[in-house]
């Protein structure tokens, strides 16, 4: 390490008054000739010559020397210290002919590696003196670089000389380590798959829980809607039973009259016809049958809608008529709708889409239930469907209480609900969001407090198909 010195002042001590360097060796010894006499060293000394614009001499501790620039003669005549006697500090070196020179030590690892020698006149020229000291610093840096290169070279040689047995042993250790990591990865994969199945099972349970909660809310209305057609079908069947008895009785008596061959049989038959009012019976029969048929159709539709809604574990995708699926949800909720809101339908001409009808039915039921629960009596529920660029859009709009912006930002979060305790699980919209996302669709909401809410659902014609 070079001692700190002033650029403007350099104290010189006579050579015979200072401590001289010893003959110590370095750990990765780089010889003087390697540094200065190699092709790289030649380029470096040329650069030093351009810097100093003076002839100088670089002397090694074993007496080696190189003039700068190479081939200079004046530098060779400069007084130099005896072999092995390089000073550890800047020194004035006196020659036998009365000429003196300046020696600037070049350090490496705390010892003097070489001496930079210039004529004594440079001591009086501060600019040249600074250049000389800079040259010494640059030589130190160059030595440091050479030592680093030697270290890298030795490391490379050491690696190449590693024994075959050591490489084999290292290879076996790597294989063993790789085997352990592979076993760990397989174990982790099994645990991940197990955890995934547990999460899927828990998710199905939550979906089922939400469906059961919805079915619980629907049960009274569905029972009423089924009870109405069942009641008049039952009443019509009772009347049909009476009509059947009358017709059978008339037919039996008519047969006996014709078989007896009585002359007055025509009058008796007409009296019998009028007695049982068969004209009215024959007129009322098709009406009763038609009403009963419609009633049973309505029961079938309600049961089918409820069945479709209740099946949560079916993951099959099929082609769906969205308008029919929306009507199926309305059928389930009709008892609630007719007592709370005016229903307005504005259905567009839609293409069929591919999806899971059970899951999408749950979405529509959830959205309609939320709309109904936000309204007081005499509300307005509007259902709109229309084709869009990539598929279809469904709008469920109400003129209910609406939502604040704070609640609006949380409505798709699991377990978030604004309903009173016991009236909601907080999972309906969260599950709806997940179902629509699974179908590669989009669901968003717009709402204004006390003015109403509109949900927008967009679904592609076929999930996974590149447009």
Buried (B, 14 or more C-beta within 10 A) or exposed (E): EEEEEEEEEBEBEEBEEBEBBEEEEEEEEBEBEBBBBEEBBEEBBEBBBEBBEBBBBBBBBEEBBBBBBBEBEEBEBBBBBEEEBBBBBBBBBBEEEEBBBBBBBBBBEEBBBBBBBBBBEBBEEEEBBEBBBBBBBBBBEBBEEBBEEBEEEEEEEEEEEEEEEEEEEEEEEEEEEEEEEEEEEEEEEEEEEEEEEEEEEEEEEBBEBBBEBBBEBBEEBBEEBBEBBBEBBEBBEEBBEEBEEBBEEBEEBBEEBEEEEEEEBEEBBEEBBEEBEBEEBEEBBEEBEEBBEEBEEBBEBBEEBBEBBBBBEEEEBEEBBBBEBBBBBBBBBBBBBEEBBEBEEEBBEBEBBBBBBBBBBBBBBBBBBBBBBBBEEEBBBBBBBEBEEBBBBBBBBBBBBBBEEEBBEEBBEEEBBBEEEEEBBBBBBBBBBBBBEEBBBBBEBBBEEEEBBBBBBBBBBBBEEEE
